[in-house]
């Protein structure tokens, strides 16, 4: 019986060593799996940020083009022709297209949905000005100056680069407020 007692602690110790080895292996495998998951998640996040940044850069470039077109038009505000107004109208449409692309490829959709809607209304309002110009009614230079000023304010207040952060969203929303006065050009 004494031999049994001596053997039992040896068997228990051996079993504990085997269980400890199994636990260590499982823990190591879990650590490796978690690290791999985190690495893949970070890679995906970086790629999404890079893609969103490219779409945002394209959007800002379109707004800059609209601002440049408006600047050229407002310099000639005393003698604006339909072609210049149509260039502005086309630029507004292209800004809206870039906004739609940005929305489809980013997670900041609520702010973008509102801005897309605002630009659609702005496009329609400006379209009425172009239509009036085609009919021979000259556009009010004050309205055109107001459009140029508001777009300039919008552009100047846009964040310089895309970030997936609350600060970016807040600054973007604040800049978007400069489009609101353009929703009622014909009233």
C-alpha positions as CSV (number, residue, x, y, z in Angstrom):
1,X,0.0,0.0,0.0
2,X,2.9,2.3,0.6
3,X,4.0,1.8,-2.9
4,X,0.6,2.9,-4.1
5,X,0.8,6.1,-2.2
6,X,4.2,6.9,-3.5
7,X,3.0,6.2,-7.0
8,X,-0.2,8.3,-6.9
9,X,1.5,11.6,-6.3
10,X,3.9,10.8,-9.2
11,X,0.9,10.0,-11.5
12,X,-0.9,13.1,-10.3
13,X,2.2,15.2,-10.9
14,X,2.7,13.8,-14.4
15,X,-1.0,14.4,-15.2
16,X,-0.7,18.0,-13.9
17,X,2.4,18.5,-16.1
18,X,0.4,17.2,-19.1
19,X,-2.5,19.5,-18.3
20,X,-0.3,22.4,-17.8
21,X,1.4,21.8,-21.2
22,X,-2.0,21.6,-22.9
23,X,-3.2,24.8,-21.2
24,X,0.0,26.6,-22.2
25,X,-0.4,25.4,-25.8
26,X,-4.0,26.6,-25.9
27,X,-3.2,30.0,-24.4
28,X,-0.3,30.4,-26.9
29,X,-2.7,29.5,-29.8
30,X,-5.3,31.9,-28.5
31,X,-2.7,34.7,-28.3
32,X,-1.6,34.0,-31.9
33,X,-5.2,34.0,-33.1
34,X,-6.0,37.2,-31.3
35,X,-2.8,38.9,-32.6
36,X,-3.6,37.8,-36.2
37,X,-7.2,39.1,-35.9
38,X,-6.0,42.5,-34.6
39,X,-3.4,42.7,-37.3
40,X,-5.9,42.0,-40.0
41,X,-8.4,44.4,-38.5
42,X,-5.8,47.2,-38.5
43,X,-4.9,46.5,-42.1
44,X,-8.5,46.7,-43.2
45,X,-9.0,49.9,-41.2
46,X,-5.9,51.5,-42.8
47,X,-7.0,50.5,-46.3
48,X,-10.5,51.9,-45.6
49,X,-9.0,55.2,-44.4
50,X,-6.8,55.4,-47.4
51,X,-9.7,54.8,-49.8
52,X,-11.9,57.3,-48.0
53,X,-9.1,59.8,-48.0
54,X,-8.8,59.5,-51.8
55,X,-12.5,60.0,-52.3
56,X,-12.5,63.0,-49.9
57,X,-9.5,64.5,-51.8
58,X,-11.5,64.1,-55.1
59,X,-14.5,65.8,-53.5
60,X,-12.4,68.7,-52.2
61,X,-10.8,69.1,-55.6
62,X,-14.2,69.4,-57.2
63,X,-15.3,72.0,-54.7
64,X,-12.0,73.9,-55.5
65,X,-12.9,73.7,-59.2
66,X,-16.4,75.1,-58.4
67,X,-14.9,77.9,-56.4
68,X,-12.5,78.7,-59.3
69,X,-15.3,78.7,-61.8
70,X,-17.4,81.0,-59.5
71,X,-14.5,83.3,-59.0
72,X,-14.1,83.7,-62.8
73,X,-17.8,84.3,-63.1
74,X,-18.1,86.8,-60.3
75,X,-15.1,88.8,-61.7
76,X,-17.2,89.3,-64.9
77,X,-20.5,89.7,-62.9
78,X,-21.5,92.8,-65.0
79,X,-21.5,90.7,-68.2
80,X,-22.3,87.1,-67.3
81,X,-23.1,84.9,-70.2
82,X,-25.0,81.6,-70.2
83,X,-21.9,79.6,-70.9
84,X,-20.2,80.7,-67.7
85,X,-23.3,80.0,-65.7
86,X,-23.6,76.6,-67.3
87,X,-20.0,75.9,-66.3
88,X,-20.9,76.7,-62.7
89,X,-24.0,74.5,-63.0
90,X,-21.9,71.6,-64.3
91,X,-19.4,72.0,-61.5
92,X,-22.2,71.8,-59.0
93,X,-23.4,68.5,-60.5
94,X,-19.8,67.2,-60.4
95,X,-19.4,68.2,-56.7
96,X,-22.6,66.3,-56.0
97,X,-21.3,63.2,-57.9
98,X,-18.2,63.3,-55.8
99,X,-20.2,63.6,-52.6
100,X,-22.2,60.5,-53.6
101,X,-19.0,58.5,-54.2
102,X,-17.7,59.6,-50.9
103,X,-20.9,58.6,-49.2
104,X,-21.0,55.2,-50.8
105,X,-17.4,54.5,-49.6
106,X,-17.4,55.9,-46.1
107,X,-19.1,55.5,-42.8
108,X,-20.0,59.2,-42.3
109,X,-23.3,58.8,-44.1
110,X,-25.7,60.9,-42.0
111,X,-23.7,64.1,-42.5
112,X,-23.1,63.3,-46.2
113,X,-26.8,62.5,-46.8
114,X,-27.8,66.0,-45.6
115,X,-25.1,67.7,-47.6
116,X,-26.0,65.7,-50.8
117,X,-29.6,66.7,-50.3
118,X,-28.5,70.4,-49.9
119,X,-26.4,70.3,-53.0
120,X,-29.2,68.8,-55.0
121,X,-31.5,71.6,-53.9
122,X,-28.7,74.1,-54.6
123,X,-28.2,72.6,-58.1
124,X,-31.9,73.0,-58.8
125,X,-32.0,76.6,-57.5
126,X,-28.9,77.5,-59.6
127,X,-30.5,75.6,-62.6
128,X,-33.4,78.1,-62.4
129,X,-31.0,81.0,-62.7
130,X,-29.4,79.4,-65.8
131,X,-32.9,78.8,-67.3
132,X,-33.8,82.5,-66.6
133,X,-30.5,83.5,-68.3
134,X,-31.4,81.4,-71.3
135,X,-34.8,83.1,-71.5
136,X,-33.0,86.5,-71.6
137,X,-33.5,87.5,-68.0
138,X,-30.2,88.6,-66.6
139,X,-29.1,87.0,-63.4
140,X,-28.9,89.2,-60.3
141,X,-25.3,89.9,-59.7
142,X,-25.9,90.0,-55.9
143,X,-27.2,86.4,-56.0
144,X,-24.1,85.3,-58.0
145,X,-21.8,87.0,-55.5
146,X,-23.6,85.4,-52.6
147,X,-23.2,82.0,-54.3
148,X,-19.4,82.6,-54.8
149,X,-19.0,83.8,-51.1
150,X,-20.9,80.8,-49.6
151,X,-19.0,78.3,-51.7
152,X,-15.7,80.0,-50.7
153,X,-16.7,79.8,-47.0
154,X,-17.6,76.2,-47.5
155,X,-14.3,75.3,-49.1
156,X,-12.2,77.3,-46.5
157,X,-14.0,75.5,-43.6
158,X,-13.7,72.0,-45.0
159,X,-11.2,69.7,-43.1
160,X,-7.9,69.6,-45.0
161,X,-7.7,65.8,-45.0
162,X,-10.0,62.9,-44.3
163,X,-9.9,61.3,-40.8
164,X,-12.3,58.8,-39.3
165,X,-12.9,60.9,-36.2
166,X,-15.5,63.0,-34.4
167,X,-13.4,66.2,-34.9
168,X,-13.5,65.6,-38.7
169,X,-17.3,65.0,-38.6
170,X,-17.8,68.1,-36.5
171,X,-15.7,70.3,-38.8
172,X,-17.3,68.8,-41.9
173,X,-20.8,69.5,-40.5
174,X,-19.8,73.1,-39.6
175,X,-18.5,73.7,-43.1
176,X,-21.7,72.2,-44.6
177,X,-23.7,74.9,-42.9
178,X,-22.4,77.4,-45.4
179,X,-24.4,75.7,-48.2
180,X,-27.7,76.2,-46.4
181,X,-28.1,79.9,-47.5
182,X,-27.9,78.7,-51.1
183,X,-31.0,76.6,-50.9
184,X,-33.4,79.5,-51.6
185,X,-31.7,81.6,-54.3
186,X,-34.9,82.4,-56.1
187,X,-37.0,83.6,-53.2
